Amino acid sequence: MDYKKDIIVYDLETPEQCFLASFYIRETGEWRDFLINAYQNDLYLLLKFLDENKNKWFCGYNVLKFDGQVIEFILKNYSSWIDKSNLEISYMISQFASEEIDKGNYSIHSTYKEYEFTYNQLDLPSIWHFFNENRRVSLKQLEFEMRAENIENLEFELDQTFSEEQVQDMIVYCHNDVTCTNQFLEYTIGNTDNELYKGKDKIKDREIIMKEVGLPCMNYDDVKIGAEWNKKDYMMLTGKRDFELKPQKVNYFYGKKYRDFFPKTVTFQTENVKSFIKKLGQTTILNVKQEFIVDLDKNLQGCIAKGGIHSREKERFIKPLEDSVYIQNDIGLMWLN
């Protein structure tokens, strides 16, 4: 993938009376803005732009669950809007966008699956596992963490009317978010002086895996790549199909003992772990947050809870030697090592 020629960074704004789609073309540094409001209707210009760039990757922040959903909704429905006014079209797009946001808030599947998208979508927070409950990062928080030059928050009511001046304010605001997303893309491909990310190209890693393994993993996080890769190998070895790996019936676990769900094929060697596993196994599973503490060594304490094992070490300051760099890796990275 040519990161200049093949990627367009974009963002959408979807109030009821002013739809906005802003695109930054990395190859030329050009901006393209498309509006549907009381003053103009760029619907067909937007469709023409998308078609002209149908072989590109459209990159954004949460595009799989929001922006890409809205684009696909437009593509699937625009032919029936020929008799609709500008504001009617903007309103319908806004209503769909609001429904997608509600689905995300309640963990309901989005309307369109990724493989159903007409155009390739590159979703940076999915790659970085930022939708995980314990790693969740909003675009505004990310802008702060990257020390962005400008962090803006545009306040507007979903159903408000927009003056031409307010429309321009929205465009400026949207451009700022796209600019920060583009900066984050540079981190993602390792094009940065930051020692933690320099030279570490997550996009190239996924391209290689897609080519050699056949996983459609461009928007997978590192852990999901490992899980899907293991599943693929298991299916190849056993001859089983994907639906056969899913349980035929739901095994409810609340009110039962943890030991009822321990695999019989796993054994432990150290007395410390054996004692912990025995105690854990005798515990009843409750429909509340449960945490189990285990001493991993004299300096490190772990907490086993929903999501896996987590470190509980206290805050401490580690000062590297003058000729050294201190780097902290998340265990999820093991999948690509």
Secondary structure by P-SEA (a helix, b strand, c coil): ccccccbbbcbbbbcccbbbbbbbcccccbbbbbbbcccccaaaaaaaaaaaacccccccccccccaaaaaaaaaacccccccccaaaaaaaaaaaaaaaaaaaaaccccccccccccbbbbbcccccccccccccccaaaaaaaacccbbbbbbbcccccccaaaaaaaaaaaaaaaaaaaaaaaaaaccccccccccccaaaaaaaaaaacccccccccaaaaaaaaaaaaaaaaaccccccccccccccccccccccccccccccccaaaaaaaaaaaaccccccbbbbbbbccccbbbbbccccccccccbbbbbccccbbbbbbcccccccc
